[in-house]
Amino acid sequence: MAHWDMEDVQACFGDTADLNTRQITVGGQTLGILFLDGLTSGGDIAEQVLKPLMETVTPFPLGLSGLA
């Protein structure tokens, strides 16, 4: 399976207003959130996806964020 990043998906959709994108940082990692307006609502994404992510991810202890 090929690796797609947010820019690849945005290029496929062009300038459509239906594609919504957000970038958030959780636990020191940047995550891309993409959803289609009309199939989902921003409120549902916030409540069902973003809120649980923010509640369950434990940040790295100080000084350990660079572990490989």
Contacts in CASP RR format, 6 or more apart in sequence:
PFRMAT RR
TARGET T0000
AUTHOR 0000-0000-0000
METHOD contacts of the structure
MODEL  1
MAHWDMEDVQACFGDTADLNTRQITVGGQTLGILFLDGLTSGGDIAEQVL
KPLMETVTPFPLGLSGLA
6 21 0 8 1.000
6 23 0 8 1.000
6 32 0 8 1.000
6 34 0 8 1.000
9 19 0 8 1.000
9 34 0 8 1.000
10 19 0 8 1.000
10 21 0 8 1.000
13 19 0 8 1.000
17 37 0 8 1.000
18 36 0 8 1.000
18 37 0 8 1.000
18 38 0 8 1.000
19 34 0 8 1.000
19 35 0 8 1.000
19 36 0 8 1.000
19 37 0 8 1.000
20 34 0 8 1.000
20 35 0 8 1.000
20 36 0 8 1.000
20 37 0 8 1.000
20 42 0 8 1.000
20 45 0 8 1.000
21 32 0 8 1.000
21 33 0 8 1.000
21 34 0 8 1.000
22 32 0 8 1.000
22 33 0 8 1.000
22 45 0 8 1.000
22 50 0 8 1.000
23 30 0 8 1.000
23 31 0 8 1.000
23 32 0 8 1.000
23 33 0 8 1.000
24 30 0 8 1.000
24 31 0 8 1.000
24 32 0 8 1.000
24 33 0 8 1.000
24 50 0 8 1.000
24 53 0 8 1.000
25 31 0 8 1.000
26 53 0 8 1.000
26 54 0 8 1.000
26 57 0 8 1.000
27 57 0 8 1.000
27 58 0 8 1.000
27 59 0 8 1.000
27 60 0 8 1.000
28 59 0 8 1.000
28 60 0 8 1.000
28 65 0 8 1.000
31 53 0 8 1.000
33 45 0 8 1.000
33 49 0 8 1.000
33 50 0 8 1.000
35 42 0 8 1.000
35 45 0 8 1.000
60 66 0 8 1.000
60 67 0 8 1.000
END
